[in-house]
Amino acid sequence: MTRTHSATVSLALSWRAALKREYVALVESQVRFAEEWTRGHMLRPESRYTDVFSLFYGPEKRAMIHASDELKEFWRTQCPRVTFEEYEQWKVDEFLGEYPGVLPV
């Protein structure tokens, strides 16, 4: 690996780590907003699942199984679920000058 290639890889990894931190902050803000909007009813009553945060960033199938009707309504009307891959693509498009629109926060 050449020195230039190594620097490029290092820069890319650093950028992705910063992006991940931004994404985690976004998810945390969405969880707080959802908690207030749903009045704390974010999980289905019969669900034994306890990790509310992963409903926002984990697989959609799991989220739809365990999310309350109120949380699903929140995603439909207030703030859609945004996966890390979607967020990353949005930021890449923004960087390339392809205005991606407003990311829901």
Secondary structure as the mmCIF struct_conf table of DSSP 4:
data_model
#
loop_
_struct_conf.conf_type_id
_struct_conf.id
_struct_conf.beg_label_comp_id
_struct_conf.beg_label_asym_id
_struct_conf.beg_label_seq_id
_struct_conf.end_label_comp_id
_struct_conf.end_label_asym_id
_struct_conf.end_label_seq_id
HELX_RH_AL_P HELX_RH_AL_P1 ARG A 3 TRP A 37
TURN_TY1_P TURN_TY1_P1 THR A 38 GLY A 40
STRN STRN1 LEU A 43 LEU A 43
TURN_TY1_P TURN_TY1_P2 PRO A 45 GLU A 46
HELX_RH_AL_P HELX_RH_AL_P2 VAL A 52 TYR A 57
BEND BEND1 GLY A 58 GLY A 58
HELX_RH_AL_P HELX_RH_AL_P3 GLU A 60 HIS A 66
STRN STRN2 ALA A 67 ALA A 67
HELX_RH_AL_P HELX_RH_AL_P4 ASP A 69 THR A 77
TURN_TY1_P TURN_TY1_P3 GLN A 78 GLN A 78
HELX_RH_AL_P HELX_RH_AL_P5 PHE A 84 PHE A 95
TURN_TY1_P TURN_TY1_P4 LEU A 96 GLY A 97
HELX_LH_PP_P HELX_LH_PP_P1 VAL A 102 PRO A 104
#
